[in-house]
Amino acid sequence: MAAFSGEKNVNFSVGGAFPAPRLSESRPPPEKIGAPLPPFETPLVEIGGIFLKLENVNIGGSHKSRSARWIIARAIEDGDLQPGGGQTILEKTGENLGIGLVIEAAKHGIPVELAVGMNFSARKKSLLKRYGAILIGAGMMQKGALPREVVAFHLENQKNMGKSYVFLDQFNNSANLEAHLRETGPEIVRQIKSLRPGTKEVFLVGGVGSGASVSGAGMAVKEAFPDAKVIAVQPEGCDILREVFVEHELQGIAVGVNPKTLQPEIIDRWELCGESEAMDAREWLLKNGGIYAGPSTGANIKIARQIARERPGAIVVTFVYDSGDTYE
Ligand SMILES: Cc1ncc(COP(=O)(O)O)c(C=O)c1O
């Protein structure tokens, strides 16, 4: 059994092998993967000299809906999750993956319990509940426990609680990476080829939370464009690879782990972005593209514009992860 539903929290790999294989060598997609609205691709649009992959238009509002769909489909395919089997999905997440999981799990009649940190907004928490998630561990966290401790407690005590939890652990789950290796990345490749036939100089810019989107899409882009460069973005003061973290407002990136789903060998360069620079870039996108994006997207935009200035003529692609609405 690959997914962790037992009592010992060990390092495990869910959904497939690490390091992730090349696109051409990777596992075939799960039979029941489906798509929100097949055939469905999020747009790639050029705004102010950079190319934006509008992941905010996914059902669920972010790129993490893709991760959720793949994670659940793989867990079902591998027999770790059985629809109607009385199990409950357990995860610690701020919002976007949680929303994706609830939407996807509802299709299979599987309940979802989430440990959401104290620092997340009341609006996010109320939204998650409206999507159908059960939020757990508020009492523990008020006394200082971390979301991961809430997850560990629930796993340890699941028998007493009458539960059978499946902890999907996005940071150790290769299906998270696969979603972007097999779906987001190939979409970007097709879209670049159709918007700019003959292009060779391609840059992909993305932040690192689980690292799955920038690594997975980066692998697919590099496979199609061997000279492509992948640029990872992190908040000023952080060094994800060395596990150095500071408090910051760019929710979703640099979340306190150097995750297994990040594939460092795919990253050609790391760039830092300050909070105010990211917020200015969000304003730029609002004024120049009419898109109100979240803070982590602001960091992507700031670095993508910097690279577009450095390399005129290159295609610089980055993600609009989600809308700014839920950060109010
Ligand atoms: C708003 C936002 N930005 C960026 C990220 C980072 O994406 P990834 O986990 O693919 O690195 C996340 C992940 O949850 C997110 O929610």
The ligand as an ORCA input file, in Angstrom:
! r2SCAN-3c Opt
* xyz 0 1
  C      -1.395     30.317     -4.208
  C      -0.309     29.317     -4.456
  N       0.807     29.716     -5.068
  C       1.820     28.859     -5.309
  C       1.743     27.545     -4.907
  C       2.894     26.625     -5.185
  O       2.561     25.565     -6.064
  P       3.316     24.185     -5.965
  O       2.799     23.476     -4.754
  O       2.993     23.468     -7.223
  O       4.773     24.502     -5.831
  C       0.591     27.094     -4.240
  C       0.490     25.730     -3.749
  O      -0.401     25.375     -3.004
  C      -0.476     27.993     -4.020
  O      -1.600     27.624     -3.403
*
